[in-house]
Amino acid sequence: MKNSKHAAAAEQFVRLLEIMDDLREKCPWDKKQTLESLRMLSIEEVYELADAILENNLDDIKEEIGDLMLHMVFYAKIGSEKGAFDMADALDAVCDKLIVRHPHIYGNEKAETEEEVLQNWEKLKLKSGKKSVLSGVPVSLPAMVKAYRMQEKTAKVGFEWENKEQVWDKVQEELEEFKETETKGMSQERKEEEFGDLLFSLINYSRFIKVDPETALEKINKKFKSRFEYIEKMADKPLDDMTLEEMDALWDEAKIKL
């Protein structure tokens, strides 16, 4: 161990492995779980961690990291029961991968900037057997996150606009094409396609101005939620009986007070 903190973490990690052994042997719920049954629960835990990060709640982040570690240990336990892999195998594999993909740290390559590191990373992944630059983008990612990641990855191998002005021009072009689907009475399928093109181009622009679109939208979702809940709280009659003007007045109050 390089330091006492690593030793303490290792001790607690072993403790978690031993607790998982007990739970898998003795707890009726834990005994029934499979890789498939844990999948959605793990996804929920990732989103809970994401929420804690947006709130900058360090106590919750700590808790959610622990919950995710529990899930990783659970998957490894099931893997070992199947005779496929255990936690040591998984950790060994990721350590080896990190060393191979950081030749500027563990080898003779040079990478002075973040961009050079990412470009080398993609090249190394292709050399290791990946058939496509995009093969590492999970199919199950939310569409907005997936679009951002695909654009990031293709940019690393040179498939990229030269500057943000070009990207903004593309946004304007896609906006006009989407508007035409309305003015020319095009089909619903065509509207959907052009709206998707518009969103994709906006996500591309967000990369150039270093704004994460998923985070930006989620912050707006939270803002909308808090303001609308203010309307519900302050309304002196059912919302169905209120006029839009009355709700707008409370909305403006919420903008000031929240």
Phi and psi in degrees as a GROMACS rama.xvg file:
@    title "Ramachandran Plot"
@    xaxis  label "Phi"
@    yaxis  label "Psi"
@TYPE xy
-75.2699  -29.5341  LYS-2
-155.925  172.188  ASN-3
-67.6124  -29.2935  SER-4
-64.5942  -40.5209  LYS-5
-64.1475  -39.3834  HIS-6
-64.0576  -41.4466  ALA-7
-65.5599  -41.7725  ALA-8
-63.4604  -42.4915  ALA-9
-62.0072  -40.0577  ALA-10
-61.873  -44.8991  GLU-11
-70.1239  -31.9441  GLN-12
-66.2163  -43.1585  PHE-13
-61.6311  -39.3436  VAL-14
-59.9859  -42.38  ARG-15
-63.983  -41.7154  LEU-16
-59.9956  -40.4887  LEU-17
-70.697  -37.9022  GLU-18
-63.5129  -40.5253  ILE-19
-61.4534  -39.9916  MET-20
-56.7984  -45.0148  ASP-21
-63.8793  -46.2942  ASP-22
-63.7458  -41.0891  LEU-23
-67.4008  -27.6973  ARG-24
-86.6747  -34.8974  GLU-25
-115.835  -24.2687  LYS-26
-90.6822  124.161  CYS-27
-56.9461  -39.444  PRO-28
-70.0477  -48.1761  TRP-29
-64.7055  -33.3057  ASP-30
-65.706  -28.7925  LYS-31
-83.6235  -17.214  LYS-32
-69.7816  147.731  GLN-33
-126.36  172.62  THR-34
-56.9199  -41.022  LEU-35
-70.0526  -40.3661  GLU-36
-69.3413  -25.5928  SER-37
-83.4668  -17.1318  LEU-38
-56.0263  -55.4421  ARG-39
-66.6407  -34.267  MET-40
-62.5174  -39.4357  LEU-41
-66.2105  -40.5861  SER-42
-61.4225  -42.0663  ILE-43
-60.5689  -40.8677  GLU-44
-63.858  -38.3193  GLU-45
-62.7277  -41.7916  VAL-46
-68.255  -34.8428  TYR-47
-64.3271  -38.921  GLU-48
-63.8731  -42.2087  LEU-49
-61.1605  -40.5076  ALA-50
-62.7511  -43.4387  ASP-51
-62.9039  -36.9224  ALA-52
-66.5404  -43.3642  ILE-53
-61.5952  -35.7116  LEU-54
-81.128  -7.25853  GLU-55
53.2557  39.6829  ASN-56
-96.2109  98.5012  ASN-57
-66.6186  -33.032  LEU-58
-64.5022  -43.8748  ASP-59
-67.5318  -37.6308  ASP-60
-59.8469  -44.5262  ILE-61
-58.7851  -45.7655  LYS-62
-63.5439  -43.2175  GLU-63
-69.8117  -33.0268  GLU-64
-60.1944  -43.533  ILE-65
-61.7821  -42.3941  GLY-66
-62.686  -41.3438  ASP-67
-67.0337  -38.5742  LEU-68
-61.2482  -39.3542  MET-69
-58.491  -43.4069  LEU-70
-64.8109  -40.5394  HIS-71
-63.6958  -40.7739  MET-72
-64.7573  -37.3708  VAL-73
-62.6091  -46.6442  PHE-74
-61.1161  -41.9418  TYR-75
-65.701  -36.5671  ALA-76
-63.494  -44.724  LYS-77
-64.6917  -39.7602  ILE-78
-60.2448  -39.4624  GLY-79
-69.2335  -35.2663  SER-80
-65.0273  -30.9158  GLU-81
-82.4747  -5.51509  LYS-82
72.2081  21.2949  GLY-83
-96.3709  -44.5481  ALA-84
-168.229  163.726  PHE-85
-130.054  -175.703  ASP-86
-63.1776  -36.4905  MET-87
-61.3038  -40.9504  ALA-88
-61.6429  -45.3022  ASP-89
-63.961  -44.5556  ALA-90
-68.4856  -39.0897  LEU-91
-61.9777  -41.6878  ASP-92
-64.8239  -42.8063  ALA-93
-72.1074  -33.9295  VAL-94
-63.5937  -45.2495  CYS-95
-61.3015  -41.6795  ASP-96
-64.7365  -41.2485  LYS-97
-64.2091  -39.7239  LEU-98
-66.3728  -44.3861  ILE-99
-64.1668  -38.6593  VAL-100
-88.5027  4.10043  ARG-101
-124.025  60.3571  HIS-102
-65.58  -18.3792  PRO-103
-75.0444  -12.2705  HIS-104
-105.339  -45.6991  ILE-105
-107.658  6.09056  TYR-106
-141.708  -151.146  GLY-107
-106.251  1.91751  ASN-108
-72.124  160.225  GLU-109
-119.653  137.725  LYS-110
-149.722  107.558  ALA-111
-92.5566  -19.2359  GLU-112
-125.892  163.355  THR-113
-60.4059  -39.4926  GLU-114
-62.4555  -41.616  GLU-115
-64.8421  -38.6889  GLU-116
-61.5128  -46.1756  VAL-117
-67.5719  -37.6476  LEU-118
-63.879  -44.0199  GLN-119
-62.611  -37.7421  ASN-120
-59.7864  -47.4105  TRP-121
-66.197  -39.9907  GLU-122
-63.5532  -41.175  LYS-123
-66.3441  -37.0869  LEU-124
-64.7674  -38.4565  LYS-125
-66.3645  -38.8361  LEU-126
-66.0646  -27.9519  LYS-127
-82.9854  2.71891  SER-128
119.886  -6.03318  GLY-129
-64.0391  131.811  LYS-130
-82.6617  -20.7239  LYS-131
-145.5  149.694  SER-132
-57.4598  -30.4558  VAL-133
-91.575  0.303779  LEU-134
-67.8076  -19.9852  SER-135
-86.4886  0.22458  GLY-136
-86.6199  115.919  VAL-137
-60.6218  137.386  PRO-138
-61.9229  -33.7201  VAL-139
-84.5569  1.57653  SER-140
-60.8634  145.492  LEU-141
-55.7517  146.241  PRO-142
-56.759  -40.4647  ALA-143
-66.9547  -43.4071  MET-144
-64.4691  -40.2125  VAL-145
-62.9006  -43.6965  LYS-146
-60.2033  -44.8816  ALA-147
-61.7757  -44.6103  TYR-148
-68.2719  -39.0462  ARG-149
-63.7018  -42.4772  MET-150
-63.9392  -41.0954  GLN-151
-58.4104  -47.5172  GLU-152
-68.2312  -43.0448  LYS-153
-70.0902  -29.2264  THR-154
-64.7331  -33.2367  ALA-155
-66.1697  -20.4124  LYS-156
-107.761  17.5691  VAL-157
98.2108  -3.6851  GLY-158
-86.4239  85.5335  PHE-159
-155.821  148.457  GLU-160
-68.5489  156.609  TRP-161
-79.1973  -33.4637  GLU-162
-154.435  166.261  ASN-163
-70.1825  -24.0779  LYS-164
-63.0358  -39.2219  GLU-165
-63.7166  -39.3563  GLN-166
-67.7222  -39.7141  VAL-167
-65.4881  -37.2699  TRP-168
-59.7705  -38.558  ASP-169
-66.1787  -39.0343  LYS-170
-59.1357  -46.5602  VAL-171
-63.1129  -39.6765  GLN-172
-62.9146  -45.2209  GLU-173
-67.5081  -33.7254  GLU-174
-63.5019  -44.2926  LEU-175
-63.7268  -39.7681  GLU-176
-66.5576  -36.1919  GLU-177
-68.1051  -42.5314  PHE-178
-59.6832  -34.3434  LYS-179
-64.7623  -29.3843  GLU-180
-63.5832  -26.9863  THR-181
-83.313  -50.3955  GLU-182
-66.0015  -27.8402  THR-183
-102.967  7.29805  LYS-184
60.3664  41.7018  GLY-185
-73.5656  168.902  MET-186
-67.9344  160.616  SER-187
-61.4311  -36.8721  GLN-188
-62.1695  -40.6483  GLU-189
-69.4617  -37.6838  ARG-190
-60.7661  -43.5476  LYS-191
-61.8134  -43.0028  GLU-192
-63.0364  -46.1961  GLU-193
-70.1753  -33.9435  GLU-194
-65.9103  -39.475  PHE-195
-62.0091  -41.7275  GLY-196
-60.4961  -40.7441  ASP-197
-64.0318  -46.9123  LEU-198
-60.7599  -42.9904  LEU-199
-61.4362  -40.5625  PHE-200
-70.5616  -35.6245  SER-201
-66.0906  -39.9445  LEU-202
-63.2657  -39.2783  ILE-203
-61.8424  -43.1947  ASN-204
-63.5867  -36.4722  TYR-205
-59.5453  -34.2889  SER-206
-62.6131  -40.2406  ARG-207
-69.3983  -26.1477  PHE-208
-103.395  12.0053  ILE-209
58.1511  44.8763  LYS-210
-115.982  125.066  VAL-211
-78.7941  115.943  ASP-212
-65.5892  -36.2829  PRO-213
-64.7374  -44.8524  GLU-214
-65.5757  -42.3784  THR-215
-60.7906  -45.1746  ALA-216
-67.231  -39.4538  LEU-217
-65.0609  -36.3426  GLU-218
-63.8194  -38.1938  LYS-219
-68.4184  -38.1365  ILE-220
-57.8306  -45.718  ASN-221
-64.3462  -39.856  LYS-222
-64.8915  -44.2555  LYS-223
-61.1884  -43.9532  PHE-224
-60.8016  -46.7243  LYS-225
-65.5617  -38.0365  SER-226
-70.7923  -39.3276  ARG-227
-69.6737  -36.7313  PHE-228
-65.1625  -29.6332  GLU-229
-64.2621  -41.981  TYR-230
-59.4784  -45.7404  ILE-231
-61.4847  -39.5395  GLU-232
-71.52  -39.3372  LYS-233
-91.3358  -11.5995  MET-234
-64.4214  137.947  ALA-235
-97.0562  9.79206  ASP-236
-158.386  166.21  LYS-237
-56.463  144.102  PRO-238
-58.1825  -34.7939  LEU-239
-61.3304  -23.8511  ASP-240
-93.8168  -3.56837  ASP-241
-89.9508  149.618  MET-242
-83.5469  162.873  THR-243
-61.5909  -36.6988  LEU-244
-62.7394  -39.3168  GLU-245
-66.6318  -41.2141  GLU-246
-67.9973  -37.2816  MET-247
-62.844  -36.3219  ASP-248
-63.078  -42.0827  ALA-249
-69.8042  -34.1572  LEU-250
-60.4953  -43.6366  TRP-251
-65.1075  -36.3012  ASP-252
-61.2271  -44.1602  GLU-253
-61.9829  -38.8573  ALA-254
-60.0561  -34.0253  LYS-255
-80.3527  -41.9977  ILE-256
-86.3574  -27.2426  LYS-257
